[in-house]
Amino acid sequence: DSVSWDLIPGQLLCNKHFARTNKFTADPKINGTALSSDYKKSGYDQGHQMPAQDNTCDSIGQVECFFFSNMVPQTPELNRITW
């Protein structure tokens, strides 16, 4: 599976930018989405498919960006350095 989205100027160019929440949570529309415990001691980070940075102009987008349905396991090097 993969995710794609159309990034438009309004997602990045706004007067008020919302802070990154870092509040990972289950997706209320998808039963059985992963939980933090799935990643604990796995050696993998919770990697965003759609980056939180692309949602700083939208409070709802910022929250949805931290749904576990938007996460994929990523190696720490890829998630923390390469990106």
C-alpha positions in Angstrom: 0.0 0.0 0.0 1.0 3.6 -0.5 -0.3 7.0 0.2 -0.3 10.1 -2.0 -1.7 13.6 -1.5 -1.8 16.8 -3.4 0.1 19.5 -1.5 -1.3 22.9 -2.2 0.0 26.3 -1.2 -2.7 26.8 1.4 -1.4 23.9 3.4 1.9 25.7 4.0 1.2 29.4 3.5 -1.0 30.7 6.2 -1.1 33.4 8.9 -1.3 30.9 11.8 0.7 27.7 12.0 -0.4 25.0 14.4 2.3 23.4 16.6 3.2 19.8 16.0 1.1 17.7 18.4 3.1 14.5 18.6 0.0 12.9 19.9 -0.2 9.5 18.2 -3.6 8.0 18.4 -5.9 5.3 16.8 -7.8 6.4 13.7 -11.5 6.7 14.8 -12.6 5.7 11.4 -10.6 2.5 11.1 -11.0 -0.3 13.7 -7.8 -2.0 14.8 -5.3 0.6 13.8 -1.9 0.1 15.5 -1.1 1.3 18.9 2.2 2.6 20.5 2.7 -0.8 22.0 3.1 -2.2 18.5 6.3 -0.1 18.0 7.7 -0.4 21.5 11.0 -2.3 21.5 10.5 -3.2 17.8 13.6 -1.2 16.7 11.3 0.9 14.4 10.0 4.4 14.5 6.5 5.5 13.8 7.0 7.1 10.4 4.5 9.5 8.9 3.3 8.7 5.4 2.0 12.3 5.1 4.3 14.6 7.0 3.1 16.7 9.9 5.0 19.6 8.5 2.6 19.6 5.5 -0.3 20.2 7.9 0.8 23.1 10.0 -2.0 25.4 8.6 -4.8 23.1 9.6 -5.5 22.0 13.1 -7.6 19.0 11.9 -4.9 17.9 9.5 -2.3 18.1 12.2 -4.4 15.8 14.4 -5.1 13.4 11.6 -1.5 13.3 10.7 -0.8 11.5 14.0 -3.4 8.8 13.4 -1.7 5.3 13.4 -3.4 4.8 10.0 -0.9 7.4 8.7 2.1 5.6 10.2 4.5 3.0 8.8 7.4 1.3 10.5 10.6 3.1 9.6 14.2 2.5 10.6 15.5 5.3 13.0 18.1 6.3 10.4 15.5 6.8 7.7 13.0 8.6 10.0 15.3 10.8 12.0 18.2 11.5 9.6 17.4 10.8 5.9 14.1 12.6 5.9 
